[in-house]
Amino acid sequence: MADSEDFIKEFQKIADEERLGKNEDYFVSKQAQSDGDHEIHTSSCSDLPAEKNRKYLGCFNFCKDAEQEAKKYYEDVNGCIKCCPLCHARYY
């Protein structure tokens, strides 16, 4: 139960930051996941891929902007559930 409560609190914090338009550096994984998606991460994400396995997208206010940029390089992209939940396919 505590894990789900922690997740909800963290999700709400990130969602609030997204609504405020917090400038953040975004990256996309060069390696696709098993489902074919290239995952988008912020520079502060604990799951950020190693430098050689990621592409810098730029500094954006919203993950949707980073997603648009990532689609210039990869057809299938998805936001990381931890750092970009509003761009994660499960939530939109």
C-alpha positions in Angstrom: 0.0 0.0 0.0 2.8 2.4 0.9 4.4 1.9 -2.6 1.2 2.9 -4.4 0.8 5.9 -2.1 4.4 7.0 -2.7 3.8 6.5 -6.5 0.7 8.7 -6.4 2.5 11.4 -4.5 5.4 11.4 -6.9 3.1 11.4 -9.9 1.2 14.4 -8.5 4.5 16.2 -7.9 5.6 15.7 -11.4 2.2 16.5 -12.8 2.2 19.8 -10.9 5.7 20.6 -12.2 4.5 19.9 -15.8 1.5 22.2 -15.3 3.9 25.0 -14.2 6.2 24.4 -17.1 9.4 23.6 -15.4 12.4 23.9 -17.8 14.2 20.6 -17.9 16.7 18.9 -20.2 15.2 15.9 -22.0 16.8 12.8 -23.5 15.5 9.9 -25.6 17.0 6.4 -25.3 18.8 5.2 -28.5 17.9 1.6 -27.7 14.2 0.7 -28.1 12.5 -1.2 -25.3 11.0 -4.6 -25.9 7.8 -3.0 -27.2 9.7 -0.9 -29.7 9.4 2.4 -27.9 12.2 4.8 -27.4 11.8 6.1 -23.9 12.0 9.9 -23.0 13.7 10.9 -19.8 14.6 14.1 -17.9 18.1 14.7 -16.9 17.2 14.1 -13.2 15.6 10.7 -13.8 16.9 7.7 -11.9 16.4 5.6 -15.0 18.3 7.9 -17.4 20.2 5.7 -19.8 24.0 5.9 -20.0 25.4 8.8 -22.0 26.3 6.5 -25.0 22.7 5.1 -25.0 20.8 8.4 -25.1 20.3 11.4 -27.4 19.9 14.9 -26.1 16.6 16.4 -27.2 16.9 19.9 -25.7 15.5 22.0 -22.8 11.7 22.1 -22.7 9.0 23.3 -20.4 6.8 20.2 -21.1 7.3 16.6 -21.8 5.0 16.9 -24.8 7.5 19.2 -26.4 10.3 16.7 -25.9 8.1 14.0 -27.3 7.6 16.1 -30.5 11.4 16.4 -30.8 12.0 12.7 -30.2 9.6 11.8 -33.0 12.0 13.5 -35.4 14.4 10.6 -34.7 12.2 7.7 -33.7 8.6 6.8 -34.8 7.7 5.1 -31.5 8.4 7.1 -28.4 7.0 7.0 -24.9 7.5 9.1 -21.7 9.2 7.4 -18.8 6.6 6.4 -16.1 8.9 7.9 -13.4 10.0 11.3 -14.8 7.5 11.9 -17.7 4.3 10.3 -16.6 2.1 12.8 -18.4 3.7 11.6 -21.7 3.6 7.9 -20.8 1.1 6.0 -23.0 -0.7 4.6 -20.0 -1.8 8.1 -19.0 -2.9 9.8 -22.2 
